[in-house]
């Protein structure tokens, strides 16, 4: 890890101090010299560091005061940076895992309770260009969502997902038709197809599944 740069992002100063000290102690004792560790306390400051510094690995808390660690990972992907992200969470949720994987920039998604050794391993794996998060993890997360009654959006087309969102927002068939510039009979046909794909009975259940899927402050962590 000598010569590498690690960005540590957490909005709690005591957490940054503790994790940073543990990382430095490990690499100094094990490899007689570790990476440069820089710190950020928000999505905004993390993005500023990423824009100014070549960062090899970003350790990001899933929930931050001004947003989510997933936003940082997405920015890494959107800007085609070489940075690999390790996302930390208090409690793994299948929805957050899937969203992390979909950014294409997250190499590991681990719980804080897993301890510093697992974090160090994840950082070293990411720094070497490998990933501890793969399609099998995503498949398991999608199945968990289904088992819990959640919405697996991959089962629906982009158009069907848009219709599902409009249903959840309380729009009637005619209002959806107006929004999507289609006939009301088309709306009914599309919704029937959605119900069949998801094996559900109607719009109330669809609405509940959509709202469960939508990320909010509590759904990510």
N, C-alpha and C positions, 0 to 999 in steps of 0.2 A: 504493500500500500504506500510505500515511500514515493513521493512525487505526485500522488493523487490529491484531488480536492474533493472534500465531502461537505455538502451543505446540510445543516441540521435545522429543521423547521418545526418549531413548537411555540405556541403562544404563552407558555408558562416558563418563566425564567429559571425556576428551580429545576424543572425537568430538563431543560437544555443544559444547565450546569452539571446535573447528575449524569446524564447520558454522555455528554461531551467528555467529562472527566473519566468515565468508565472506558470509553473508546480509546482515549489517549493513553490511559494506563495500560490497556491490553496491548496496543500496537507498540508502545515504547518498550515494554518488557519482552514481548514475544518476537518482535522484528527489529528492535533497536532503531526505531524511527517509523512514525506513522504518517498518515496523510495530513494535509492542511485541513483543518476543520473551521468552517465559517458558519455563523448562526443567523437565523432570521426568525422573526416573531409573528409573521403574517404572510398571507398569500402575496400581498403587494410587495413586501420587502424581499420575499423569496424570488419573485419574478424579476425584481431589480437586480439581485445578485446574479441570476441566470443570464440576464442580458449583458452583464459586465464582466463575468468571470467564466472560464471554462470549468464546469463542474462535472466530475466523473460520476458521483452518486449523490442523490438528494434523498435524505431521510425525512419524510414528511408525515406529520400527524394528519390523520384523516379529517378530524374536525378542528378548524381554526376559527379564531374570532371573526375574521372577515370572509370566511368561505370554507372551502374544503381542499384537502390535499389532492383530491382528484383534479381540481382546477389547475394545480401546478403541473401534474403529470400530463394533462391535456395540452397545456401550453408548451411543454417540452416537445410533445409529439407534433403539434401544429407548426412549431418553429424549426422542426427537424434538428433538434439539438442531440448531441451524443450522450447526454445525461441519462442515466438509468435511475429509476425511482424505487425506493423501498417505503411502502406505506405502513404506518403503525396505526393500530386501532385498539380501543379499549375492549371491544367485543366484535368478532367477525360477523358480518351479515352477508348473506349470499348476494344481495343486490349490490352492495358496495364492492364485493370481490369482482363481480361481473363488470361493473363500470370501470374498475381499475384495469382489468385485462383489456377492455375495449379501447383504452387510450393508446395501447401499444408501447407505452413507456415504463410500465411498472414491472419490475423484476421479481418483487416479493411483496406479499400482503400478510403481515404477521400481527399477532396480538402482543400488546405491551407486556402482558403477564408471562409471555414465553421466555422473557429474560434476556440479559445482555448477550449471552453466548449465541443465541439464535439471531439476534440483530447483527452481531459481528459477522456471522456466517453469511447472512443475507447480503450485507454490504460487500463482502469480499467476492461473493458469487456475482453480484451485479457489476462490480468493478472489472471483473474479468470477462464481461460480455455475455454472461449466462443468466438464466432465469429460474426461479423457484416456483413460478406461477405459469401454469400451462392450460391447454384446452381441456384436460381431464378435470382440473379444478373447477373450471367454468361449467362443464357439463354437470358436475356434482352439485354446484351451486344452483343451476337452473332447476335441477330435479328437486332440490330442497325447497325452492320457491314454489314449485308446483305442488309439492306435498303440503305446504303451508297455505295453499289456496291463493298464491300470488300469480301475477300475470307474467307469462313468458312471451315477451314481445317478439322473439325470433320466430314464433309460430305464425305471426301475422305479417302481411305485406305492409309497406310504408303507408299505402292508402288506408288499409284496414286499421292500422294503429292510429291514424288521424281521426277516423270515424269513432274509434273507441274513446279517444280523448274528448271529443265533442259530446259524446253520450255522458261521460263522467262529469263534464262541465254543465250538464243539465239542459242541453239543447234538445228540442223536439225533432222528430223526423223531418218536418218541413224546414225548420231552422238549419238543420244539418244540410239538407238539400240546397238551401240558399247559400250556405257557406261554401259548399263544395261544387256548386254549379252543376248539380245533377237533378234528376227527377226524384220525387219522394219514393217512387217504387224502387229505384236503384238503391236508395238508403236502406229500405227494408230488406232487399236482397243481400246487400253487403253485411248488414247486421246479422241476418240469418246465417250467413257463411261464417261469421266470427263466432257466433254461439256454437255452431257445429264444431269448429276447429278447437274451441276451448272446452267443449263438452259442458256447457252451462245452459241455463234455461232462459235467461232474459237480461234486460238492460240493467236491472238493479244489481245483479251479481257482477255484470261487466263493470259497472261503475265502481263497485267495491274493490275489484281486482286492480283497476287502474289507479285508484287513490292509494292503495297499498303499495303500488309500484313506484309512485312518484317520490323522488328524493326530497326530504325536508330535513330539518335539523336533527330529528331523532332517527330517521331512517338510515342515515349513513353510518352511524356508529353503533 
